[in-house]
Amino acid sequence: MHLRLITVPLSLVILLTVGCAKPPSEQIEAAEKALKEAQQSGAATYSAEEYAKLEGSLTALRKEVSEQDGKLALFRDYGKVEQLASAAKTEGERVRTDAVKKKDEAKAAALQAQQVAQEAVNSTLALVGKAPVGKDRAALEAIKMDVETLKASLNQIQTSIDREDYPAAQSQAKAIHEKSQAVSAEIQGALAKVGKRKSSASKK
């Protein structure tokens, strides 16, 4: 019995070699790393729209890898995976840089807002000492309690800054500033009434 040699066409050998391509692990890892670094830089907060698009790009990349992995080795082609990974890496680095810049700007704005809030509270505290007692002692005590609450609230701003939650710090500072202005206006209104009463009494 004679054994027959099976000759494999060269074109099929080349096709098998190409078809058995492996996923570009290094490029995929670089893209994943770029996403992680963007997230750590605060991109989800300070560059939310761009970060969401970046996450979408990584989702598309993973889907393409999964689709190619699910094919027979002969038909796998990771060319698109390489393109998606390269684009995601570049975009991730850009988003990270943009987020870092915006975060620094937010920090500066938060510190400025904190200073404005502190000055507003100090101004209100100074007015409390001038507030008339008269028959409105209960009202004055209520105002003093409001001011003490404002002083305590200043600590919340610092806590948010320490946590690098600058948007929260700005919101808190704005609320304190507005409340301080309202309390100050209330005290000034009371002082104005006392002034009018004294003026009327002196004319008599």
Secondary structure, DSSP 8 states (H G I E B T S, - for coil): ---------HHHHHHHHHHT----HHHHHHHHHHHHHHHHTTHHHHSHHHHHHHHHHHHHHHHHHHHHHTS-GGG---HHHHHHHHHHHHHHHHHHHHHHHHHHHHHHHHHHHHHHHHHHHHHHHHHHTT---TT-HHHHHHHHHHHHHHHHHHHHHHHHHHTT-HHHHHHHHHHHHHHHHHHHHHHHHHHHHHHHHHHHHHH-
